[in-house]
Amino acid sequence: MAMDACLCRDVSRAHLRAVSASYVRRAKAALALEGQEPHPDGVSPTATSDAIQFHPGAVNSTQRFGSALEANVHYHSLYLDGVYVTRSAFDRPEFLPAGPLKSDEVQRVHRDVIARIRRVLEKHDLNPLALGLPPRTGVKGTAEFADSTEFEQPLLDFGDARDGSFFPGLKAASVNSLVPFGPRAGLPLQRLRDPDLQRAFESAGWSSQRVSPPLVVNSSGFSLHAATVVRKGQRDRLEKLCRYVTRPVLCLDRLEVRSDGLIS
């Protein structure tokens, strides 16, 4: 996915649509509790013309790296915690805050994301099982793609290794956080922890934001983190979060070559 812009875009859309669907679903449930549930045809009992429309809002950032600069495509999405509702074509949008998020809804979104990404991979002629997705319900193991071979999976091959290029091995090592060359080739990358950076996070209050496990799902090769919230009026916190999700890969002023040859 890191080498295919079209695939990366389609997976991002699948992710955003799954989360947006959750907000719309919860908004409809909230209106139902208020006695304003739309009719099956989408028309409110109190409206006679246009359907109720639900409008989620989000800003999505695609990150292509991990903390060790390895290839790790993932998405950071800042969502309005609710939706805008319009009851007619010329109605002024009304913001409907989302209710408390529960663990079962996060798990439902997680499953929905996987199902949507599966369809994206199949659309791109890729093998979801070989890329780490679980088999469909009721399908055992590799029976779903029994005829496929590793050479038919573009994302696993990283190009044609028969050309003698070092790029396939380099990309594969990056994805797996392994040293690609030299005497430590194939070993995990060493990570250096900066105590000053840790203290900075603590002073900013980030270390105290320990997420609730029920709002974080990590299974089937996908993780979904839904426990970070910025309350109304917390502009400083919002700015810090925006800076985090849109940060660049490298800050050259903070790189240093140590005496032992490692880079910190």
C-alpha positions in Angstrom: 0.0 0.0 0.0 2.9 2.3 0.6 3.9 2.0 -3.1 0.4 2.2 -4.6 -1.3 5.6 -4.3 -4.6 4.4 -5.7 -4.8 1.5 -3.3 -3.8 3.8 -0.4 -6.6 6.2 -1.3 -9.2 3.5 -1.6 -8.3 2.0 1.7 -8.5 5.4 3.3 -12.0 5.9 1.8 -13.1 2.5 3.2 -11.8 3.5 6.7 -13.6 6.9 6.6 -16.8 5.5 5.3 -16.9 2.9 8.1 -16.4 5.5 10.8 -18.8 7.9 9.2 -21.4 5.2 9.0 -21.0 4.7 12.8 -21.8 8.4 13.5 -24.8 8.3 11.2 -26.1 5.1 12.8 -25.7 6.6 16.3 -27.4 9.8 15.2 -30.4 7.9 13.8 -30.7 6.1 17.1 -30.6 9.3 19.1 -33.4 10.8 16.9 -35.4 7.6 17.4 -35.2 8.1 21.2 -36.5 11.7 20.8 -39.4 10.4 18.8 -38.1 11.8 15.5 -37.1 8.6 13.9 -37.2 8.9 10.1 -39.7 6.8 8.2 -38.3 3.9 6.0 -38.4 6.3 3.1 -36.2 8.7 4.9 -38.9 11.3 5.7 -39.3 12.6 9.2 -42.8 12.2 10.7 -42.9 16.0 11.2 -41.7 16.7 7.6 -43.6 16.1 4.4 -41.0 16.9 1.7 -37.3 16.3 2.0 -35.5 13.5 3.8 -33.5 14.0 6.9 -29.8 14.2 6.0 -26.9 13.4 8.3 -23.5 15.0 7.7 -20.4 13.7 9.6 -17.2 15.8 9.4 -13.6 14.7 9.5 -10.0 15.5 8.6 -7.9 12.5 7.6 -4.1 12.3 7.6 -2.2 9.4 6.0 1.0 8.5 7.8 3.5 6.3 6.0 6.0 5.6 8.7 6.3 4.4 12.3 8.3 5.6 15.2 11.4 3.9 13.9 10.9 5.4 10.4 9.8 2.0 9.1 7.1 1.7 6.4 3.9 1.6 8.3 0.9 3.1 6.4 -1.9 4.1 8.8 -4.5 6.8 9.2 -5.1 9.5 11.7 -8.7 10.9 11.5 -10.0 13.9 13.5 -13.8 13.6 13.6 -16.5 15.9 14.9 -18.0 14.0 17.8 -21.5 14.1 16.2 -23.2 15.0 13.0 -24.9 17.9 11.4 -28.6 17.2 10.6 -30.8 18.9 8.1 -34.5 18.2 7.8 -35.1 19.9 4.5 -33.2 21.2 1.5 -33.1 24.7 2.9 -33.0 23.9 6.6 -30.2 25.3 8.7 -27.9 22.5 9.8 -28.2 21.6 13.4 -25.4 19.9 15.2 -26.4 16.7 17.0 -23.7 15.6 19.5 -22.8 11.9 19.6 -23.7 10.0 22.7 -21.1 8.1 24.8 -19.0 5.7 22.7 -19.3 2.1 23.8 -16.9 -0.8 23.2 -19.4 -2.8 21.2 -19.7 0.0 18.7 -15.9 0.3 18.4 -15.8 -3.4 17.7 -18.6 -3.1 15.1 -16.6 -0.3 13.3 -13.5 -2.5 13.5 -15.3 -5.4 11.8 -16.9 -3.0 9.2 -13.4 -1.5 8.3 -12.0 -5.0 7.7 -15.0 -6.0 5.5 -14.7 -2.8 3.5 -10.9 -3.1 3.1 -11.4 -6.7 2.0 -13.6 -5.5 -0.9 -11.0 -2.9 -1.8 -8.2 -5.5 -2.0 -10.3 -7.8 -4.1 -11.1 -4.9 -6.4 -7.4 -4.4 -6.9 -6.9 -8.2 -7.5 -5.1 -8.7 -4.3 -5.3 -11.7 -1.9 -6.8 -10.5 1.4 -5.7 -13.7 3.2 -2.0 -13.4 2.1 -2.1 -9.7 3.2 -3.2 -10.6 6.8 -6.9 -10.3 6.7 -9.0 -13.0 8.4 -11.0 -15.3 6.2 -14.7 -14.6 5.7 -17.1 -16.0 8.2 -17.7 -19.7 7.3 -14.6 -20.0 5.0 -11.8 -22.1 6.3 -8.2 -20.9 6.0 -6.8 -20.5 2.5 -9.8 -22.2 0.7 -11.0 -18.7 -0.2 -7.9 -18.2 -2.4 -6.6 -21.7 -2.9 -5.2 -21.1 -6.3 -3.1 -18.1 -5.5 0.7 -18.1 -5.0 3.1 -15.7 -3.4 4.2 -14.5 -6.8 0.6 -13.3 -7.5 0.6 -10.9 -4.6 2.1 -7.6 -5.7 2.2 -6.1 -2.2 4.1 -9.1 -0.8 6.6 -9.2 -3.7 7.5 -5.5 -3.6 8.4 -5.7 -7.2 10.2 -8.3 -9.2 13.2 -9.6 -7.3 14.5 -11.4 -10.4 15.7 -8.0 -11.7 18.5 -8.1 -9.1 17.3 -4.9 -7.5 17.9 -4.4 -3.8 14.6 -2.5 -3.4 12.3 -5.5 -2.8 14.4 -6.6 0.1 14.8 -3.1 1.4 11.0 -2.5 1.3 10.2 -5.8 2.9 12.7 -5.1 5.7 11.2 -1.7 6.3 7.7 -3.1 6.6 8.9 -5.7 9.1 11.1 -3.2 11.1 14.2 -5.3 10.3 17.8 -4.2 9.5 18.1 -4.7 5.7 21.9 -4.8 5.3 25.2 -5.3 7.1 26.2 -7.7 9.9 22.8 -7.2 11.7 20.8 -7.9 8.6 17.5 -9.5 9.4 17.6 -8.4 13.1 15.0 -6.1 14.6 15.7 -2.4 14.5 17.0 -1.0 17.7 14.9 1.8 19.3 16.4 4.5 21.4 14.2 6.2 23.9 14.8 9.9 24.7 14.2 10.6 28.4 13.9 14.3 27.7 11.1 13.6 25.2 9.3 11.4 27.7 9.5 14.2 30.3 8.1 16.6 27.8 5.2 14.4 27.2 4.6 14.1 30.9 4.7 17.8 31.5 2.2 18.4 28.6 -0.2 15.9 30.2 -0.1 13.4 27.4 1.2 10.5 29.6 -1.9 10.8 31.8 -4.2 10.1 28.9 -4.2 6.3 29.3 -6.9 5.0 27.0 -9.6 2.6 28.1 -9.0 -0.8 26.6 -12.7 -1.2 25.6 -12.3 1.7 23.2 -9.2 0.3 21.5 -9.5 -2.8 19.3 -6.4 -4.6 18.1 -7.1 -7.9 16.3 -7.0 -9.6 12.9 -4.0 -7.4 11.8 -5.9 -4.1 12.3 -6.0 -1.7 15.3 -8.6 0.9 15.9 -8.0 3.6 18.5 -11.1 5.6 19.4 -10.4 6.8 23.0 -8.8 10.2 22.3 -11.2 13.1 22.9 -10.7 16.9 22.8 -13.4 18.7 24.7 -15.0 21.9 23.7 -12.8 24.9 24.4 -9.5 22.9 24.7 -7.8 24.7 21.8 -4.3 24.0 23.0 -5.0 20.3 23.3 -6.6 20.4 19.8 -3.5 22.1 18.3 -1.2 19.5 19.9 -3.3 16.7 18.5 -3.4 18.3 15.0 0.4 18.8 15.1 0.8 15.1 16.0 -1.4 13.7 13.3 0.1 15.9 10.6 3.8 15.7 11.6 6.3 15.1 8.8 8.5 12.0 8.6 11.8 13.7 9.7 12.9 16.7 11.6 16.5 17.1 10.5 17.3 19.5 13.3 16.6 16.7 15.8 18.6 14.0 14.1 22.0 13.2 15.6 24.7 10.6 14.6 26.0 9.1 17.8 29.6 8.0 18.3 28.6 4.3 18.0 27.1 5.0 14.6 23.5 4.9 15.6 21.2 7.7 14.7 19.0 9.3 17.4 
